[in-house]
Amino acid sequence: MDRTLGSVPAAHSPAGDPPGVLDRHTHVPTHFAPGAARRALIFAAVVAIALSAVFVVRRVWGAREQAALATDLKDAAARPVLLDVVRVRAAPAERDLTLPGEARPFVESTVFARTNGYVGKYLVDIGDRVKEGQVLAAIDTPELDDQIAASKAKVDELKAEVHVAQTATEFARTSYDRWQASTEDGAVSVQERDQKKAELDSSLAKLEAAKAEVALSEAELRRLTTLDKFKVVTAPFDGTITERQVDLGDLVTAGSTSNTTPLFAIAQSDRMRVFVDVPQASADDVTVGTLATAVAGGHEFTGRVDRTAESINLSSRTLRVEALVANPDHKLLPGTYLQVTLRLNRPATPLQVPSSALVWRTSGPQVATVQDDGRVKFVPVKITRDSGESVEVQGITAGQRVVLNIGSQAFEGDHVQTRDLDAPDAIHPVAPAAAAPADRPH
């Protein structure tokens, strides 16, 4: 039996295969449609045409974008550079100058012994607050006690000698008077008369010498008695004990030389002296009465300059300034390092510009100014004071426009437009905006 492709019905397959199964002899699906290959070719062609169209559109779009960018760049190159400017203005009449300082007590003293002896007891220690005249310590002075006793005995002895001399003088005077009365007739020798007068004069001289010895001895006794009062060491003023150098039984020597040991150190800190070294450049601006604010440990202390050294230190080129600040709560401790801000008042205020306006050249600092015609001009300046964010300069005039952060954006003679940061909405001159190309995609 002849078999033609697709001529044998599925029901009459020799093996009884189900429909849709390849024929054992032809290997062709029984449901194959002759138009499927054509449809596949058409689909592939449509996809290729679509991809080509997308590619062309992308190329055209990119070309337009490049043309628009080139136009923008050309317009930007043709327009003047926009620079930020500020106006030169006078510096504030008041300015703050912050410098390191040191706190010291208003009064401080080291207490030495005024008599030799041994520390019998001390009644205060470091940190104690004392009043003027309060007893700090007691000194045992056995040698001084003996000297006082001997001096008193010496005074008593000399007083007895005065009494003897006074009795002898009275006797000599009485004898002279009696002898003179018994010789009124004038029958007396010159020699006898001179002898009696000499005896009286000698007695008077011995009496005066004895009295002088008593006075000298009493003066020595008073000196020793005064030293005896220094056995009790007292506070010279109201203050705080900051040092104690002795202990019980220590030998102390009178005096304040390098070989003697002090007993105590006392400081009065209700008010504090704050010392600041002001640089020479600012020395003329600091005067007596200048407001001073000291900060230490989170606390602020206010006072005023009380005096200045009126002389520049040759080694540091600074002016020593002393300010007095109130310290009623004793929060500011003597010796504290602190930051002191001086409020300076200047009668003649210089001109200032922001630090970012400076341009550093080999010839020195300059600022870029914008002239009335919109062109850049570099002007050399002299810096008189640098305060960080701004500098005080000489060489320019008030009201001039200076450029900030010019860098390499513009050079001498370039025509620019400016944006005044003192009035941010003002741009001078304002260049007309370039029109967008008609074919620029949006």
Legacy VTK file of the C-alpha trace (Angstrom):
# vtk DataFile Version 3.0
C-alpha trace
ASCII
DATASET POLYDATA
POINTS 442 float
0.000 0.000 0.000
1.412 3.393 -1.026
1.825 6.042 1.721
1.776 9.672 0.839
2.708 12.501 3.347
-0.408 13.234 5.291
-2.502 10.781 3.260
-2.906 8.135 5.904
-5.516 8.981 8.510
-4.460 8.741 12.123
-7.052 6.050 12.736
-5.489 3.761 10.156
-1.915 3.942 11.391
-0.330 0.473 11.167
0.710 0.493 14.761
-2.478 2.140 15.881
-0.655 5.259 17.088
-2.737 8.079 18.481
-3.265 11.225 16.456
-0.468 13.859 16.506
2.336 11.309 16.847
5.054 11.226 14.200
4.506 8.759 11.495
6.854 5.856 11.788
8.014 6.310 8.204
7.842 10.092 7.502
8.765 11.678 10.941
6.506 14.684 10.139
3.888 15.857 12.671
0.487 15.121 11.362
-0.740 18.633 12.543
2.071 20.687 10.791
0.712 23.869 9.029
2.453 24.936 5.791
2.154 28.834 6.618
4.072 28.850 9.966
7.508 29.530 8.437
6.261 32.586 6.603
4.760 34.053 9.743
8.041 33.585 11.617
9.943 35.437 8.897
7.492 38.327 8.987
7.792 38.646 12.802
11.586 38.708 12.618
11.449 41.420 9.971
9.119 43.562 12.094
11.428 43.270 15.124
14.444 44.250 13.055
12.645 47.291 11.656
11.568 48.381 15.172
15.103 48.097 16.526
16.428 50.082 13.588
13.870 52.807 14.226
14.813 52.990 17.918
18.489 53.273 16.994
17.818 56.070 14.530
15.681 57.985 17.046
18.392 57.636 19.680
21.030 58.967 17.298
18.871 61.927 16.318
18.048 62.672 19.969
21.727 62.513 20.983
22.720 64.812 18.131
20.142 67.343 19.220
21.335 67.148 22.851
24.934 67.688 21.798
23.924 70.644 19.642
21.979 72.165 22.560
24.929 71.618 24.945
27.320 73.215 22.484
24.984 76.180 22.180
24.786 76.501 25.981
28.558 76.336 26.283
28.954 78.938 23.588
26.444 81.207 25.315
28.138 80.669 28.687
31.530 81.474 27.204
30.119 84.628 25.682
28.533 85.778 28.951
30.683 87.531 31.629
31.706 85.408 34.619
29.418 85.777 37.639
31.435 86.599 40.758
30.413 87.058 44.381
31.391 90.456 45.793
31.039 92.351 49.075
31.466 95.999 49.909
34.494 97.247 51.805
33.284 98.601 55.124
34.675 99.968 58.355
35.505 97.529 61.101
33.370 97.741 64.267
34.396 100.415 66.758
34.201 97.728 69.435
35.961 94.433 69.026
36.722 91.517 71.301
40.282 90.413 71.896
40.589 86.996 73.561
43.891 86.116 75.184
45.134 83.668 77.824
45.401 84.992 81.352
46.344 84.019 84.881
44.401 84.578 88.095
46.155 85.724 91.249
44.805 86.747 94.672
44.128 90.395 95.324
46.434 90.120 98.357
48.773 87.244 99.153
51.364 86.954 101.889
53.830 84.485 103.335
53.885 84.402 107.143
57.315 83.961 108.785
58.269 83.695 112.434
59.455 86.898 114.137
61.054 85.083 117.040
63.166 81.963 117.517
61.595 78.933 119.103
59.647 75.725 118.567
56.149 75.301 117.124
54.029 74.519 120.158
50.751 74.198 118.241
49.058 75.274 115.032
45.350 75.991 114.838
44.688 76.206 111.083
45.535 74.213 107.989
45.292 74.641 104.206
41.865 75.629 102.957
40.804 77.260 106.231
39.275 80.723 105.988
40.628 83.062 108.636
39.924 86.581 109.866
42.404 89.365 110.489
44.044 88.885 113.895
42.977 85.237 114.216
45.579 83.021 115.931
47.297 80.681 113.488
49.986 79.088 115.664
51.880 79.420 118.960
55.667 79.276 119.334
57.449 78.141 122.463
60.426 80.455 123.209
62.362 79.318 126.293
65.447 81.379 125.389
63.399 84.515 124.931
61.652 83.939 128.234
65.021 83.766 129.974
66.209 86.912 128.203
63.118 88.797 129.348
63.624 87.673 132.941
67.291 88.714 132.835
66.392 92.049 131.298
63.852 92.759 134.015
66.430 91.973 136.688
68.920 94.244 134.959
66.425 97.087 134.967
65.785 96.615 138.658
69.530 96.627 139.336
70.098 99.799 137.358
67.198 101.495 139.069
68.874 100.706 142.412
72.082 102.225 141.158
70.158 105.335 140.161
68.796 105.497 143.692
72.341 105.278 145.106
73.609 107.953 142.747
70.682 110.160 143.570
71.392 109.816 147.333
75.069 110.648 146.797
74.123 113.663 144.759
71.772 114.960 147.419
74.493 114.532 150.072
77.028 116.385 147.939
74.587 119.202 147.323
73.784 119.529 151.058
77.460 119.550 151.995
78.209 122.179 149.417
75.332 124.409 150.601
76.407 124.116 154.269
80.046 124.832 153.452
79.034 127.861 151.394
76.892 129.248 154.259
79.698 128.866 156.816
82.176 130.883 154.743
80.149 133.973 154.033
82.944 136.171 155.415
84.961 135.199 152.351
87.891 133.736 154.299
88.108 130.576 152.182
90.698 129.362 149.791
90.004 128.999 146.119
91.210 125.403 146.201
88.706 124.308 148.827
85.872 125.997 147.002
86.696 124.234 143.706
86.934 120.878 145.443
83.428 121.094 146.887
82.019 122.178 143.522
83.726 119.282 141.754
82.287 116.751 144.205
78.784 118.032 143.535
79.227 117.986 139.750
80.602 114.443 139.861
77.601 113.225 141.837
75.204 114.818 139.335
77.024 113.216 136.378
76.902 109.757 137.996
73.186 110.202 138.564
72.554 111.061 134.912
74.664 108.113 133.759
72.703 105.753 135.976
69.424 107.073 134.618
70.705 106.560 131.071
71.608 102.970 131.864
68.108 102.412 133.186
66.558 103.885 130.044
68.763 101.669 127.856
67.903 98.584 129.832
64.194 99.401 129.715
64.397 99.798 125.927
65.961 96.341 125.658
63.213 94.951 127.857
60.579 96.530 125.635
62.238 94.956 122.560
62.196 91.535 124.142
58.618 92.042 125.280
57.646 92.917 121.722
59.302 89.755 120.448
57.407 87.851 123.119
54.151 88.986 121.524
55.219 87.249 118.294
55.051 83.905 120.060
51.425 84.028 118.940
51.239 84.044 115.106
48.127 85.834 113.806
46.555 86.377 110.379
47.527 89.720 108.807
44.228 90.003 106.910
41.062 88.108 106.029
41.885 85.290 103.644
42.410 81.604 103.006
45.345 79.499 104.169
46.978 78.142 101.015
50.145 76.614 102.547
51.332 75.213 105.876
55.066 74.561 106.010
55.601 73.583 109.647
54.511 70.900 112.074
54.492 70.473 115.827
57.930 70.759 117.390
59.635 72.267 114.349
62.408 74.725 115.094
61.661 78.118 113.561
64.030 81.036 113.130
63.100 84.677 112.978
63.455 86.328 109.574
62.470 85.859 105.937
65.721 84.911 104.250
66.258 81.962 101.952
67.523 79.944 104.912
64.368 80.389 106.990
61.215 78.335 106.611
57.875 80.143 106.288
55.023 79.119 108.531
51.965 79.756 106.371
50.859 81.305 103.082
47.595 83.229 103.074
45.651 84.657 100.126
42.716 87.053 99.906
40.615 85.986 96.921
37.298 87.838 97.299
38.642 89.866 94.407
41.142 88.487 91.936
43.841 90.049 89.837
43.774 88.709 86.290
46.992 89.293 84.354
46.979 89.336 80.556
49.820 89.997 78.119
48.392 92.043 75.233
50.283 91.986 71.897
51.930 95.223 70.887
49.569 95.633 67.908
46.597 95.960 70.298
48.332 97.722 73.180
47.051 101.183 72.198
43.429 99.974 72.339
43.629 98.781 75.971
43.004 101.456 78.582
42.120 101.576 82.268
38.407 100.766 82.533
38.302 98.391 79.547
35.693 95.659 80.119
37.261 92.244 80.796
35.464 88.898 80.910
37.346 85.866 82.208
36.133 82.287 81.619
37.422 79.237 83.485
35.837 75.915 84.371
32.503 76.896 82.837
32.245 79.987 85.045
32.360 83.576 83.834
33.852 86.427 85.821
33.447 90.063 84.822
35.622 93.004 85.727
37.579 95.903 84.276
41.180 96.730 83.583
42.572 98.349 86.732
46.078 99.200 85.524
48.620 98.525 82.804
52.392 98.298 82.908
52.675 101.296 80.558
55.664 99.530 79.016
56.212 96.912 76.320
58.089 93.818 77.425
61.250 93.632 75.303
61.370 89.829 75.145
57.714 89.126 74.309
56.667 92.508 72.816
53.536 92.495 74.943
51.871 94.870 77.393
51.137 93.498 80.874
47.525 94.320 81.817
45.875 93.766 85.207
42.105 93.412 85.498
40.165 93.154 88.751
37.258 90.696 88.829
34.822 89.944 91.639
35.026 86.465 93.158
32.553 86.427 96.073
31.936 82.665 95.879
35.653 81.827 95.616
35.001 79.783 92.472
37.994 81.318 90.741
41.076 79.796 92.337
44.452 81.535 92.498
46.789 80.364 89.770
43.971 79.369 87.414
44.683 79.533 83.681
41.753 81.195 81.920
40.611 82.872 78.706
40.154 86.619 79.013
38.123 88.643 76.510
38.834 92.368 76.408
36.191 94.634 74.847
38.306 97.178 72.976
37.000 100.576 71.877
38.833 102.177 68.966
38.406 105.853 68.177
39.586 105.378 64.567
38.158 102.277 62.909
40.090 100.739 59.977
38.571 99.076 56.905
38.033 95.338 56.780
37.350 92.666 54.160
36.601 88.925 54.446
39.656 86.698 54.526
38.414 84.935 51.390
38.887 88.185 49.446
42.672 88.058 49.824
44.805 86.932 46.894
48.395 86.076 47.721
50.987 87.030 45.129
54.774 87.111 45.198
54.577 90.879 45.621
52.317 90.523 48.672
48.589 90.322 49.479
46.055 91.783 47.034
42.307 91.996 46.641
40.366 91.780 43.382
38.070 94.777 42.975
35.333 95.309 40.385
35.348 98.788 38.848
32.288 100.753 37.807
32.702 99.511 34.223
32.480 95.901 35.413
36.159 95.065 34.942
38.441 93.357 37.420
41.360 95.218 38.949
43.807 93.783 41.484
44.833 96.189 44.248
47.755 95.571 46.662
46.835 95.943 50.344
48.581 95.956 53.716
47.155 93.762 56.470
47.035 95.547 59.824
45.160 92.917 61.827
43.942 89.384 61.120
40.958 88.255 63.166
40.321 84.985 61.343
37.163 85.394 59.277
38.021 88.984 58.377
41.161 91.082 58.059
41.729 94.786 58.548
43.607 96.271 55.606
44.973 99.489 54.188
45.133 100.443 50.510
41.441 100.395 49.539
38.513 102.695 50.160
35.149 102.144 51.791
32.363 101.057 49.449
34.582 99.337 46.883
33.429 95.943 45.634
35.894 93.138 46.347
35.609 89.632 44.904
35.427 86.557 47.108
37.302 83.377 46.187
38.271 84.635 42.752
40.852 81.910 42.105
41.323 81.575 38.331
37.772 82.588 37.402
38.839 86.024 36.181
42.013 87.992 35.549
43.100 91.617 35.405
40.850 93.591 33.037
38.209 90.842 32.540
34.628 92.018 32.188
32.467 90.294 34.786
29.050 90.409 36.299
28.716 90.459 40.069
26.383 89.210 42.728
26.461 91.488 45.759
26.296 89.259 48.848
25.256 92.261 50.924
22.128 92.281 48.692
22.010 88.751 47.178
19.233 89.566 44.671
21.301 92.312 43.012
23.394 91.122 40.045
25.368 93.753 38.121
25.412 93.876 35.166
22.658 91.453 34.298
23.358 89.699 30.985
20.278 88.785 28.867
19.409 85.136 28.956
20.149 83.191 25.764
17.092 81.798 23.957
16.797 78.028 23.740
17.122 76.491 20.236
13.767 75.779 18.547
14.597 72.104 18.005
15.875 71.529 21.536
13.933 68.658 23.037
11.990 69.415 26.194
LINES 1 443
442 0 1 2 3 4 5 6 7 8 9 10 11 12 13 14 15 16 17 18 19 20 21 22 23 24 25 26 27 28 29 30 31 32 33 34 35 36 37 38 39 40 41 42 43 44 45 46 47 48 49 50 51 52 53 54 55 56 57 58 59 60 61 62 63 64 65 66 67 68 69 70 71 72 73 74 75 76 77 78 79 80 81 82 83 84 85 86 87 88 89 90 91 92 93 94 95 96 97 98 99 100 101 102 103 104 105 106 107 108 109 110 111 112 113 114 115 116 117 118 119 120 121 122 123 124 125 126 127 128 129 130 131 132 133 134 135 136 137 138 139 140 141 142 143 144 145 146 147 148 149 150 151 152 153 154 155 156 157 158 159 160 161 162 163 164 165 166 167 168 169 170 171 172 173 174 175 176 177 178 179 180 181 182 183 184 185 186 187 188 189 190 191 192 193 194 195 196 197 198 199 200 201 202 203 204 205 206 207 208 209 210 211 212 213 214 215 216 217 218 219 220 221 222 223 224 225 226 227 228 229 230 231 232 233 234 235 236 237 238 239 240 241 242 243 244 245 246 247 248 249 250 251 252 253 254 255 256 257 258 259 260 261 262 263 264 265 266 267 268 269 270 271 272 273 274 275 276 277 278 279 280 281 282 283 284 285 286 287 288 289 290 291 292 293 294 295 296 297 298 299 300 301 302 303 304 305 306 307 308 309 310 311 312 313 314 315 316 317 318 319 320 321 322 323 324 325 326 327 328 329 330 331 332 333 334 335 336 337 338 339 340 341 342 343 344 345 346 347 348 349 350 351 352 353 354 355 356 357 358 359 360 361 362 363 364 365 366 367 368 369 370 371 372 373 374 375 376 377 378 379 380 381 382 383 384 385 386 387 388 389 390 391 392 393 394 395 396 397 398 399 400 401 402 403 404 405 406 407 408 409 410 411 412 413 414 415 416 417 418 419 420 421 422 423 424 425 426 427 428 429 430 431 432 433 434 435 436 437 438 439 440 441
